[in-house]
């Protein structure tokens, strides 16, 4: 079999200029390609494709360029980070909630007329101390009704005993005994009704007897020890039970301090309650509400005092002491939010994006965690990315 060999480039170049010279293909390459041109149907078109493929395979692979740190513009302003303790972002409005026995409000249990006021604003009172005297006509009437009913009960009880003895001897009729028993039951019912009215006023049977023996006035006593915070009573004034309390008392309380926190609270961070008069009470975190207000992201937190005294209803501030790892930066220095928060830290002449934990951002300042104490950051993250 004859093997067809394509003309050499020099042979095909006739008529195109004698100055062109082309080197012949390598013998090994010619031997590898010879089967493609065997027979009558030579495939001359395959040769250029194979040559191009060989050339492409010999090209070196191009590596992807490594992203370089952002180059800050000439207008980028750099600021040094500060300690978070230099800011006031860690203060939150707070109030002392009343404990179950931490506050008292005295109102007359029945319609009453004020006869005597014994205390004034700011006065310290003991538990059980009388605060004012009132005259309650319903209570006096109930005391009289109870006394009268008790007399009837005693009388009808004696009569009942006599009739039972006579009936045993056949000297009394059954109907006569039944009538007395009915009257006795009615007297006892009247006594119970009067007693219920007195109980509503906090008056027992013995006090009811004393009430009838005195001028009819009743002393309203403080159920707790504390400070009188409000007195709203005037001599001769008639007050209803549903009206405003006559006297209010705030006691020393182990109640909770409720604060509306915009700052993230980390377990173990020291806290203080600062009263309007400057008194400082150390606190410890009790619980944190799982609900976040959509309006501003605030959460309610509850603290208890570790020492000192808290008075119910006192308004003040809760101050958190920042961790040593917290840093203060301009609010605009922080790009992103949540898990994507970052700042641009100055490294030489480059701005390196550095992830941080955003603790708090309010107004022109922010508190972050994750920066060195001597770091410099871009004052405005948007200037670096422009």
C-alpha positions as semicolon CSV with decimal commas, in nm:
position;residue;x (nm);y (nm);z (nm)
1;X;0,000;0,000;0,000
2;X;0,125;0,344;-0,090
3;X;0,125;0,602;0,182
4;X;0,036;0,954;0,084
5;X;0,253;1,223;0,228
6;X;0,147;1,588;0,210
7;X;0,385;1,821;0,032
8;X;0,629;1,998;0,251
9;X;0,567;2,365;0,322
10;X;0,858;2,460;0,104
11;X;0,704;2,274;-0,189
12;X;0,364;2,443;-0,140
13;X;0,527;2,786;-0,127
14;X;0,621;2,797;-0,498
15;X;0,518;3,118;-0,663
16;X;0,488;3,293;-0,326
17;X;0,842;3,416;-0,298
18;X;1,168;3,240;-0,270
19;X;1,262;3,420;0,049
20;X;1,018;3,212;0,265
21;X;1,156;2,896;0,422
22;X;0,962;2,655;0,649
23;X;1,111;2,376;0,851
24;X;0,974;2,030;0,783
25;X;0,759;1,853;1,043
26;X;0,933;1,629;1,290
27;X;0,955;1,269;1,161
28;X;0,777;1,137;1,468
29;X;0,485;1,376;1,415
30;X;0,472;1,274;1,050
31;X;0,462;0,909;1,151
32;X;0,180;0,972;1,402
33;X;-0,034;1,150;1,143
34;X;0,028;0,916;0,853
35;X;-0,275;0,691;0,919
36;X;-0,500;0,994;0,880
37;X;-0,395;1,035;0,520
38;X;-0,404;0,667;0,421
39;X;-0,620;0,560;0,131
40;X;-0,798;0,766;-0,119
41;X;-1,000;0,982;0,128
42;X;-0,729;1,184;0,293
43;X;-0,851;1,409;0,562
44;X;-0,644;1,716;0,519
45;X;-0,883;1,922;0,730
46;X;-0,796;1,727;1,048
47;X;-0,436;1,842;1,056
48;X;-0,497;2,209;1,149
49;X;-0,734;2,105;1,428
50;X;-0,483;1,868;1,583
51;X;-0,207;2,122;1,564
52;X;-0,424;2,383;1,738
53;X;-0,515;2,138;2,013
54;X;-0,153;2,057;2,079
55;X;-0,066;2,424;2,105
56;X;-0,351;2,491;2,349
57;X;-0,252;2,200;2,572
58;X;0,100;2,334;2,611
59;X;-0,015;2,675;2,745
60;X;0,051;2,724;3,122
61;X;-0,257;2,755;3,353
62;X;-0,347;3,111;3,459
63;X;-0,410;3,151;3,836
64;X;-0,700;3,368;3,963
65;X;-0,576;3,697;4,102
66;X;-0,582;3,730;4,484
67;X;-0,806;4,020;4,597
68;X;-0,599;4,294;4,749
69;X;-0,707;4,499;5,052
70;X;-0,909;4,806;4,973
71;X;-0,705;5,112;4,895
72;X;-0,842;5,404;5,095
73;X;-0,909;5,724;4,909
74;X;-0,727;6,040;4,997
75;X;-1,039;6,164;5,180
76;X;-1,059;5,869;5,421
77;X;-1,052;5,988;5,780
78;X;-0,890;5,761;6,036
79;X;-0,978;5,757;6,405
80;X;-0,834;5,568;6,699
81;X;-1,070;5,336;6,885
82;X;-1,159;5,426;7,242
83;X;-1,258;5,235;7,552
84;X;-1,631;5,170;7,570
85;X;-1,636;5,303;7,926
86;X;-1,584;5,653;7,782
87;X;-1,939;5,649;7,640
88;X;-2,279;5,683;7,803
89;X;-2,452;5,432;7,579
90;X;-2,465;5,178;7,858
91;X;-2,721;5,370;8,067
92;X;-3,090;5,278;8,048
93;X;-3,402;5,420;8,217
94;X;-3,522;5,202;8,504
95;X;-3,766;5,185;8,793
96;X;-3,804;4,978;9,108
97;X;-4,103;4,748;9,081
98;X;-4,300;4,681;9,399
99;X;-4,248;4,354;9,577
100;X;-4,560;4,173;9,701
101;X;-4,516;4,343;10,040
102;X;-4,329;4,649;9,921
103;X;-4,610;4,907;9,892
104;X;-4,940;4,989;10,059
105;X;-5,235;5,212;9,974
106;X;-5,494;5,284;10,243
107;X;-5,855;5,352;10,147
108;X;-6,166;5,327;10,367
109;X;-6,336;4,990;10,319
110;X;-6,673;5,158;10,354
111;X;-6,796;5,510;10,297
112;X;-6,614;5,716;10,558
113;X;-6,556;6,063;10,694
114;X;-6,201;6,167;10,780
115;X;-6,176;6,251;11,148
116;X;-5,800;6,268;11,207
117;X;-5,484;6,257;10,994
118;X;-5,185;6,123;11,188
119;X;-4,900;6,129;10,929
120;X;-4,744;6,351;10,667
121;X;-4,531;6,309;10,355
122;X;-4,191;6,152;10,411
123;X;-4,272;6,020;10,757
124;X;-4,130;5,681;10,855
125;X;-4,397;5,447;10,986
126;X;-4,391;5,101;11,141
127;X;-4,610;4,811;11,045
128;X;-4,943;4,838;11,229
129;X;-4,902;5,208;11,307
130;X;-5,228;5,412;11,275
131;X;-5,214;5,658;10,985
132;X;-5,556;5,823;11,013
133;X;-5,896;5,786;11,185
134;X;-6,226;5,767;11,001
135;X;-6,590;5,733;11,094
136;X;-6,780;5,475;10,893
137;X;-7,156;5,490;10,963
138;X;-7,218;5,150;10,800
139;X;-6,964;4,989;11,029
140;X;-7,121;5,146;11,337
141;X;-7,466;5,030;11,228
142;X;-7,333;4,681;11,159
143;X;-7,172;4,671;11,504
144;X;-7,504;4,769;11,660
145;X;-7,692;4,510;11,454
146;X;-7,447;4,239;11,558
147;X;-7,484;4,329;11,923
148;X;-7,865;4,323;11,896
149;X;-7,866;3,993;11,708
150;X;-7,641;3,836;11,968
151;X;-7,883;3,940;12,243
152;X;-8,172;3,783;12,052
153;X;-7,975;3,465;11,995
154;X;-7,906;3,434;12,366
155;X;-8,271;3,498;12,458
156;X;-8,421;3,258;12,203
157;X;-8,163;2,996;12,291
158;X;-8,270;3,006;12,655
159;X;-8,638;2,986;12,555
160;X;-8,565;2,691;12,329
161;X;-8,398;2,503;12,614
162;X;-8,703;2,567;12,841
163;X;-8,952;2,441;12,583
164;X;-8,756;2,128;12,519
165;X;-8,763;2,050;12,891
166;X;-9,139;2,117;12,907
167;X;-9,205;1,910;12,600
168;X;-9,025;1,617;12,758
169;X;-9,276;1,638;13,047
170;X;-9,566;1,684;12,806
171;X;-9,623;2,040;12,911
172;X;-9,531;2,214;12,581
173;X;-9,659;2,171;12,233
174;X;-9,435;2,087;11,940
175;X;-9,563;2,385;11,743
176;X;-9,459;2,618;12,020
177;X;-9,106;2,476;12,015
178;X;-9,087;2,500;11,636
179;X;-9,181;2,867;11,647
180;X;-8,901;2,946;11,889
181;X;-8,652;2,753;11,682
182;X;-8,746;2,962;11,378
183;X;-8,697;3,285;11,570
184;X;-8,360;3,164;11,695
185;X;-8,248;3,085;11,341
186;X;-8,353;3,432;11,226
187;X;-8,152;3,598;11,503
188;X;-7,848;3,398;11,411
189;X;-7,888;3,499;11,046
190;X;-7,904;3,866;11,142
191;X;-7,583;3,825;11,341
192;X;-7,406;3,666;11,046
193;X;-7,517;3,945;10,812
194;X;-7,388;4,215;11,048
195;X;-7,069;4,022;11,101
196;X;-7,008;4,005;10,723
197;X;-7,032;4,385;10,694
198;X;-6,784;4,427;10,976
199;X;-6,543;4,175;10,825
200;X;-6,544;4,375;10,502
201;X;-6,429;4,673;10,707
202;X;-6,161;4,466;10,881
203;X;-6,344;4,474;11,214
204;X;-6,379;4,166;11,433
205;X;-6,638;4,089;11,699
206;X;-6,429;4,229;11,984
207;X;-6,350;4,543;11,784
208;X;-6,721;4,581;11,711
209;X;-6,798;4,586;12,083
210;X;-6,522;4,845;12,139
211;X;-6,658;5,049;11,851
212;X;-6,994;5,077;12,024
213;X;-6,827;5,172;12,351
214;X;-6,619;5,450;12,185
215;X;-6,694;5,740;11,956
216;X;-6,731;5,504;11,659
217;X;-6,408;5,598;11,485
218;X;-6,178;5,341;11,327
219;X;-5,803;5,377;11,280
220;X;-5,661;5,277;10,941
221;X;-5,320;5,121;11,006
222;X;-5,019;5,070;10,782
223;X;-4,974;4,705;10,684
224;X;-4,601;4,753;10,620
225;X;-4,307;4,951;10,750
226;X;-4,187;5,223;10,518
227;X;-4,213;5,587;10,418
228;X;-4,534;5,780;10,361
229;X;-4,518;5,890;9,998
230;X;-4,862;6,048;9,960
231;X;-5,135;6,187;10,184
232;X;-5,462;6,286;10,022
233;X;-5,700;6,340;10,313
234;X;-5,866;6,646;10,464
235;X;-6,052;6,666;10,791
236;X;-6,427;6,626;10,749
237;X;-6,395;6,496;10,393
238;X;-6,623;6,203;10,302
239;X;-6,456;5,941;10,082
240;X;-6,582;5,638;9,894
241;X;-6,394;5,307;9,895
242;X;-6,340;5,330;9,518
243;X;-6,175;5,672;9,530
244;X;-5,809;5,765;9,543
245;X;-5,618;5,620;9,841
246;X;-5,601;5,840;10,147
247;X;-5,241;5,745;10,231
248;X;-4,971;5,562;10,036
249;X;-4,666;5,397;10,189
250;X;-4,353;5,270;10,013
251;X;-4,156;5,013;10,200
252;X;-3,802;4,885;10,172
253;X;-3,820;4,629;9,900
254;X;-3,640;4,333;9,761
255;X;-3,837;4,404;9,448
256;X;-3,694;4,395;9,099
257;X;-3,541;4,680;8,902
258;X;-3,690;4,691;8,554
259;X;-3,480;4,853;8,281
260;X;-3,550;4,912;7,913
261;X;-3,222;4,811;7,754
262;X;-3,100;4,906;7,407
263;X;-2,761;4,752;7,479
264;X;-2,682;4,384;7,454
265;X;-2,652;4,239;7,804
266;X;-2,370;3,994;7,856
267;X;-2,394;3,756;8,149
268;X;-2,164;3,861;8,430
269;X;-2,135;4,227;8,329
270;X;-2,151;4,441;8,647
271;X;-2,452;4,673;8,679
272;X;-2,568;4,950;8,912
273;X;-2,895;5,125;8,987
274;X;-2,844;5,501;9,019
275;X;-3,124;5,682;9,203
276;X;-3,210;6,049;9,140
277;X;-3,045;6,146;9,470
278;X;-2,719;5,982;9,361
279;X;-2,749;5,668;9,573
280;X;-2,589;5,373;9,394
281;X;-2,704;5,014;9,449
282;X;-2,516;4,721;9,291
283;X;-2,731;4,488;9,082
284;X;-2,720;4,145;8,930
285;X;-2,916;4,032;8,625
286;X;-3,218;3,812;8,699
287;X;-3,382;3,764;8,361
288;X;-3,414;3,915;8,014
289;X;-3,733;3,937;7,812
290;X;-3,726;3,722;7,497
291;X;-3,942;3,980;7,318
292;X;-3,771;4,259;7,125
293;X;-3,967;4,575;7,056
294;X;-3,992;4,637;6,683
295;X;-3,996;5,014;6,734
296;X;-3,637;5,048;6,852
297;X;-3,506;4,700;6,932
298;X;-3,527;4,750;7,310
299;X;-3,569;4,461;7,553
300;X;-3,686;4,462;7,913
301;X;-3,439;4,333;8,169
302;X;-3,488;4,268;8,540
303;X;-3,221;4,304;8,805
304;X;-3,210;4,253;9,181
305;X;-3,000;4,435;9,436
306;X;-2,702;4,252;9,581
307;X;-2,682;4,499;9,869
308;X;-2,835;4,828;9,977
309;X;-3,198;4,937;9,987
310;X;-3,443;4,993;9,703
311;X;-3,765;5,185;9,758
312;X;-4,067;5,082;9,555
313;X;-4,153;5,316;9,268
314;X;-3,813;5,488;9,258
315;X;-3,715;5,591;8,906
316;X;-3,352;5,605;8,804
317;X;-3,098;5,455;8,566
318;X;-2,930;5,120;8,525
319;X;-2,567;5,148;8,422
320;X;-2,373;4,857;8,278
321;X;-1,996;4,839;8,305
322;X;-1,844;4,736;7,971
323;X;-1,613;4,443;7,919
324;X;-1,245;4,516;7,865
325;X;-1,274;4,387;7,507
326;X;-1,541;4,643;7,408
327;X;-1,429;4,939;7,197
328;X;-1,599;5,265;7,104
329;X;-1,598;5,375;6,738
330;X;-1,800;5,619;6,526
331;X;-2,134;5,469;6,429
332;X;-2,061;5,523;6,058
333;X;-1,738;5,326;6,093
334;X;-1,941;5,007;6,124
335;X;-2,056;4,857;5,799
336;X;-2,331;4,598;5,789
337;X;-2,520;4,471;6,089
338;X;-2,557;4,159;6,301
339;X;-2,327;3,878;6,191
340;X;-2,208;4,086;5,894
341;X;-2,083;4,384;6,094
342;X;-1,729;4,498;6,005
343;X;-1,496;4,795;6,016
344;X;-1,198;4,896;5,802
345;X;-0,877;4,881;6,004
346;X;-0,569;5,072;5,891
347;X;-0,279;4,841;5,813
348;X;0,006;5,045;5,666
349;X;-0,157;5,237;5,382
350;X;-0,429;4,978;5,330
351;X;-0,781;4,949;5,469
352;X;-0,845;4,591;5,577
353;X;-1,206;4,484;5,633
354;X;-1,224;4,332;5,982
355;X;-1,532;4,154;6,121
356;X;-1,653;4,277;6,460
357;X;-1,934;4,200;6,701
358;X;-2,171;4,496;6,722
359;X;-2,271;4,543;7,086
360;X;-2,456;4,873;7,055
361;X;-2,510;5,150;6,803
362;X;-2,686;5,468;6,906
363;X;-2,665;5,809;6,745
364;X;-2,310;5,894;6,642
365;X;-2,136;5,625;6,848
366;X;-2,114;5,247;6,847
367;X;-1,965;4,980;7,072
368;X;-1,798;4,681;6,908
369;X;-1,593;4,383;7,014
370;X;-1,298;4,239;6,826
371;X;-1,055;4,530;6,788
372;X;-0,715;4,594;6,939
373;X;-0,689;4,882;7,182
374;X;-0,447;5,072;6,953
375;X;-0,634;5,010;6,626
376;X;-0,722;5,285;6,380
377;X;-1,042;5,254;6,180
378;X;-1,200;5,445;5,894
379;X;-1,443;5,697;6,040
380;X;-1,688;5,622;5,759
381;X;-1,694;5,272;5,608
382;X;-1,877;5,403;5,302
383;X;-1,578;5,626;5,208
384;X;-1,355;5,320;5,171
385;X;-1,594;5,128;4,948
386;X;-1,670;5,417;4,709
